[in-house]
Amino acid sequence: MRYERRGRGEGRERGGFGRGFPPKPVEIGKEYDVEIQETSRRGEGITRIKGLVTFVPNTKPGDHVRIKITRISRRFAEAEVVGEAEAGAEVEAEEAEAEEEETEEGEAE
């Protein structure tokens, strides 16, 4: 009986859990109007942009701020405050997110 030796990664689709990370809904340098929802263990504000956790230093829950993305990791993003959020901009952002979710659900079917 003869066995073939397989190289690394041959014979399997993916290593680990078999799940990759989806494309990120944010881009470095882009600005977003957000509401800080909670505080992290390190004391930074936390908001979610289309489900992606984003850490924002020097903020607290309830703050409405305009942020700029400074770093994107596999599971989260980091941002800095660039000013106050515009009135009504958050409503527009939430409506855009809802429309995108509906489109994604329609494509999945």
Secondary structure by P-SEA (a helix, b strand, c coil): cbbbbbcccccccccccccccccccccccbbbbbbbcccccccbbbbbcccbbbbbcccccccbbbbbbccccccbbbbbbcbbbccaaaaaaaaaaaaaaaaaaaaac
